[in-house]
Amino acid sequence: MTSAMPNGLPCKRLGVVAAPYCGATDRPLQRDCVLPISRGGRYTLDNVAPACGSCNSSKCNDEVTGWLRRKRLDERAFLVRHLEIKSALLVRFHAVPNAATEAQETKTL
């Protein structure tokens, strides 16, 4: 997916160390679906990753593992960065459930 993130946010504004695919820290980012929408992916924090324009256009709607291997990018580094970014986004958008919310949900079951 090639839609730009608001104002082409650099990685630092998102609170992340590096873009998940290539590790870039100095480029504007675009929204990319790790599992493309055309392959059943959804716009969720688990599936959306900020990507530099070069990686986003290169990956297109490819399956991420095969694409990383073809580009000779480090799969393990991608997984670590993706987890770091996901955690930062969860905190930024307050998507981390707190104990009070969990307790309330447990009472209603």
N, C-alpha and C positions, 0 to 999 in steps of 0.2 A: 504494500500500500504506500503510495507516495504523497499523501497529504501531509503538509508541513505541520510541525508542532507550533504552538503559538509563538510568533516572532522568531522562529528558527532558534529556539533556546539552545545555548551552548550547554555542554555536560555539567559544568560547575553550577549553573542555575538550577539544575534538577537535583543537585546534591549527590551526584554520582562521580565515581573516579574516572571511568572510561566508558565509551560506547561498547555495547556487548559484543558485537561481531569483530571489529578490527582493533578496538582499544583506543580509538581516537579521542582526544580530549580538547581539541581546539577547533572543532567544526560545528556549524549549525546542524541540528538534528531533525529527522523526520520520524513520523510514526511508522513502525513496521510491525506487521503481525508475524510472529515467529512461525506459527502454522497459518498460512494464508487463508483468507476468507474463502477463496475459491476451492480450498481443500478441506473446508469444514471448521476453520478457525473462527474465533469470535473476538470482539473487542473487549477483552478483560485484562486486568492487570497481570494475570499469569501469561497472557499471550502477546501483549503489546510490548515492544522494545524500541527505545530510541535508536535510530541508525543514521549514520552519515549518508548523504545523498548517493555517494558512490556504492556503498554496500547495499543500500535499499534498492537502487535501480539494477544492480547486478543480481541480487537474490531474486527479485521479481516475485514469482509465485512458486519458487522452488522449495523443496523440502529442506529444512535448515541443515541437517546433518550432512547430506550429500553435497549441498552447496559449500559448506565449510571445508569439506574434504577437497572438493575441486579447487577451491581458492587457496588451499593449504593454510587455512587458519586454524588456530589451536582450539579444539572442541572443549577441552577442559576449562581453558581460560574464558571461553564464551559462557559456559554454564556458571562459573563463579561470578563473572560480571553481571550476568542476567539476574542471578539471585540477589546480588547487592542492589541492583537497580530496582528490582521488584520490591525489596524491603524498603528502600528509600521512598518509592512512590506510595506504598501502603501508609507510611508514616505521614508523608506530605498531604495525602488526600484523606487522612484520618480513617482509613479503611481497616485499621487494626482494632478488633473488638476489645473492649475493656471488660474488666471483671464484673462490673455492675450490669452491663448489657448481657453478658453470658449468664449471670445469675437469674436475670429476669426471664431470659429465653428458656432456661431450665425449669423455672416455676410454671411456665405456661404449657409445658409438655406434660 
